[in-house]
Amino acid sequence: MSTQLRAGGAEVTIDQENGCRISSLRIDGTELLRQGDHYGSFPMVPWCGRTRDGQFQDGATLHQLPLNHPPHAIHGFGRDAAWRRARATATEAAFTYPLADPWPYEGLVTQIFELGENALTLTMGIETYGDSFPAQAGWHPWFRRNLTDGGSDVRIDFEAAWQEERGADHLPTGNRVDPKPGPWDDCFGMPYGVDVTLTWPDALELKVTSRSEWVVVYDEEPEAVCVEPQSGPPNGLNSLPQLVTPVDPLEISTTWTWRRLG
């Protein structure tokens, strides 16, 4: 089952049975996202990127997560779960996903999609049913490198305050370095908010923005590029835990705004 939103020349298809991912984003009939069950744009929750050895410490307790990307745990459980649709109109929809085993805490994730004629806003929140716990949330979109056969490659433009130094295990070392040229599978810090522009020459410009200060950029595959706003860096359950408490849920949002260039 899927949910479709439409506004102006934009069409969004949400596959709530397959991780509540955006399986399709079309602008004037042109598909922007890489197609396939594992692609589109999926939520990363209750953590983002890799968690070292699938382990994180909460107080005196060491938790072990399933190693779904050995030797690490990656991208959370939400992308593999069926979500429940809470409401939907022609341009807006909301879905929920209960946190449960093998995540060691009970809670609820809510994801909201709001489509306008020239923008899509995504919001995700995590609340606890009881104990406080560390968590992360974000999105992993796979944007097509080329929008048409023979089209020009997308250009990625951004200015980051720093780059998280990446170790051989693809996890941040804890050192911050000056941003380096790509190709990237790297996390960048933007303390004034994520602001990344994707430009397909003569076709479309799309800006990914968020009030969050963390973004992972991945462009090591020929088919697609990823710009991933998230609430903390990879391995952040250990290095920069953000607590979800009964009075302070975690919330993150991102807006994708597009402009036609043709």
C-alpha positions in Angstrom: 0.0 0.0 0.0 1.3 3.5 -0.8 0.1 7.1 -0.3 0.4 9.7 -3.0 0.6 13.5 -2.6 0.3 16.0 -5.4 0.8 19.8 -5.7 1.4 21.7 -8.8 3.7 19.6 -11.0 5.1 17.6 -8.0 4.1 14.1 -7.1 5.3 12.1 -4.1 4.7 8.4 -3.5 5.2 7.1 0.1 5.6 3.4 0.6 4.6 3.0 4.2 4.9 -0.8 4.1 8.6 -0.5 3.1 10.0 1.7 5.8 7.7 4.7 5.1 10.2 5.7 2.4 9.5 8.1 -0.5 9.6 5.6 -3.4 9.1 8.3 -6.0 9.5 12.1 -6.3 8.5 13.4 -9.7 8.7 17.0 -10.8 6.8 17.6 -14.1 7.0 13.9 -14.7 10.7 13.6 -14.2 11.8 11.1 -11.4 14.4 12.6 -9.0 15.1 9.5 -6.9 16.9 6.2 -7.6 14.4 3.5 -8.0 14.3 0.1 -6.1 13.1 -1.4 -2.9 16.2 -0.3 -1.0 16.5 3.2 -2.5 14.1 6.2 -2.9 14.5 8.2 0.3 14.2 6.4 3.7 14.1 7.6 7.3 17.0 6.8 9.5 15.7 6.1 13.0 16.4 5.5 15.9 20.0 6.1 14.8 21.8 7.4 11.7 24.7 5.9 9.8 26.9 3.3 11.4 27.0 2.5 15.1 30.4 1.0 16.0 30.1 -2.8 16.5 26.4 -2.3 17.0 27.0 -1.2 20.6 26.1 1.8 22.5 26.3 2.7 26.2 23.4 4.2 28.2 24.6 4.9 31.7 26.0 1.7 33.1 24.2 -0.5 30.5 25.9 -1.6 27.2 23.3 -2.4 24.5 24.0 -4.7 21.5 22.1 -4.0 18.3 21.8 -6.5 15.4 24.8 -6.2 13.0 22.8 -5.4 9.8 26.0 -4.1 8.1 28.8 -6.1 9.7 30.8 -5.2 11.7 28.4 -2.3 12.5 24.7 -1.6 12.8 23.5 0.9 10.2 20.7 3.4 9.6 18.2 2.2 12.3 15.2 -0.1 12.1 12.6 2.3 10.7 13.6 1.8 7.1 12.7 -1.9 7.3 9.4 -1.7 9.1 5.8 -1.2 8.1 4.5 2.1 9.3 0.8 3.0 10.1 -0.8 5.8 8.3 -2.4 8.2 10.8 -3.9 10.7 8.3 -3.6 11.9 4.7 -4.9 14.6 2.4 -4.0 15.5 -1.1 -0.8 17.3 0.0 0.0 16.1 3.6 0.3 12.8 5.3 1.4 11.5 8.7 2.6 8.0 9.8 3.7 6.3 13.0 6.1 3.5 13.9 6.3 2.0 17.4 9.8 1.4 18.7 10.2 -2.1 20.2 12.6 -5.0 20.5 15.3 -5.3 19.3 15.5 -1.6 20.2 15.9 -1.7 24.0 13.3 1.1 24.7 9.7 1.6 24.0 8.6 4.8 22.1 6.9 6.1 19.1 8.2 7.7 15.9 6.0 10.1 13.9 6.9 11.1 10.3 5.0 13.9 8.5 5.2 14.8 4.8 4.0 18.2 3.6 4.0 18.9 -0.2 3.8 22.3 -1.8 4.1 23.3 -5.4 7.9 23.9 -5.1 8.9 22.3 -1.8 8.6 19.1 0.3 9.0 19.4 4.1 9.6 16.2 6.1 9.4 16.2 9.9 10.2 13.3 12.2 9.7 13.1 16.0 10.7 10.4 18.6 8.9 10.2 21.9 9.3 7.8 24.8 6.7 5.8 26.6 8.8 5.7 29.7 12.5 5.8 30.3 14.7 8.4 28.6 17.0 7.0 25.9 19.6 8.3 23.4 18.5 8.4 19.7 19.0 9.9 16.3 16.8 10.6 13.3 17.4 11.8 9.7 16.8 10.9 6.1 18.8 9.1 3.4 17.6 10.2 0.0 19.1 8.7 -3.2 19.0 11.4 -5.8 19.6 10.3 -9.4 23.0 11.4 -10.7 21.4 12.0 -14.1 17.8 12.9 -14.7 17.7 11.9 -18.4 19.7 9.6 -20.6 22.8 11.6 -21.7 22.0 14.4 -19.2 24.7 16.2 -17.3 25.8 14.9 -13.9 24.4 16.6 -10.8 26.6 19.2 -9.1 26.7 19.3 -5.3 27.4 22.6 -3.7 27.8 23.4 0.0 29.9 25.2 2.5 30.6 23.3 5.7 32.4 24.6 8.8 34.2 21.3 9.2 34.4 17.7 8.1 34.4 14.8 10.5 37.7 13.0 9.9 36.8 9.5 8.7 38.7 6.4 9.9 39.4 3.2 7.9 36.1 1.8 9.4 34.1 4.7 7.8 33.4 6.1 11.3 34.4 9.5 12.6 37.6 9.5 14.5 36.5 12.4 16.7 38.8 14.9 14.9 37.4 17.8 12.9 39.2 18.8 9.7 38.8 21.3 7.0 36.3 20.1 4.3 38.0 18.1 1.6 37.0 17.6 -2.1 35.0 14.5 -3.0 34.2 11.8 -3.6 32.6 11.6 -0.2 31.1 9.2 2.3 31.6 11.8 5.0 29.8 13.8 7.7 30.0 17.6 7.7 29.1 20.2 10.3 27.0 23.2 9.5 26.3 25.0 12.8 23.9 27.4 11.2 21.8 24.7 9.6 22.2 22.2 6.7 22.2 24.0 3.3 23.2 21.9 0.3 22.3 22.6 -3.3 22.0 19.9 -6.0 22.0 21.3 -9.6 21.2 19.3 -12.7 22.4 21.7 -15.4 19.6 23.0 -17.6 17.0 21.0 -15.7 16.5 21.5 -12.0 18.0 23.0 -8.9 17.1 21.4 -5.5 18.1 22.8 -2.1 18.2 20.5 0.9 17.9 22.5 4.1 17.5 21.7 7.8 17.9 23.4 11.1 20.0 20.5 12.1 23.8 21.0 11.9 24.8 17.6 10.6 24.7 16.2 7.0 26.3 13.2 5.4 27.2 13.5 1.7 27.7 10.2 -0.2 28.6 10.2 -4.0 30.7 7.1 -4.4 28.3 5.3 -6.7 27.7 6.1 -10.4 23.9 5.9 -10.2 23.0 8.4 -7.4 24.2 10.8 -4.8 22.9 11.1 -1.2 22.5 14.3 0.9 21.5 13.1 4.4 20.4 15.7 7.0 20.5 14.1 10.5 20.4 15.0 14.2 23.9 13.8 14.9 27.0 12.3 13.3 27.5 8.6 12.6 28.2 6.6 15.8 26.4 9.5 17.5 24.7 7.2 20.0 28.2 6.9 21.5 29.9 10.1 20.6 27.1 12.7 20.9 24.0 11.1 22.4 20.8 13.2 22.3 18.3 12.1 24.9 14.7 11.5 24.3 12.9 12.3 27.5 9.2 12.3 28.6 9.3 16.1 28.4 11.7 16.6 25.6 11.1 14.5 22.5 13.6 14.5 19.6 12.4 16.4 16.5 14.1 17.1 13.2 12.8 18.5 9.9 14.2 19.1 6.4 12.8 21.0 3.4 13.6 20.2 -0.2 13.0 23.3 -2.4 13.3 23.1 -6.2 13.5 25.5 -9.0 13.2 24.6 -12.7 16.1 25.7 -14.9 14.9 24.6 -18.3 
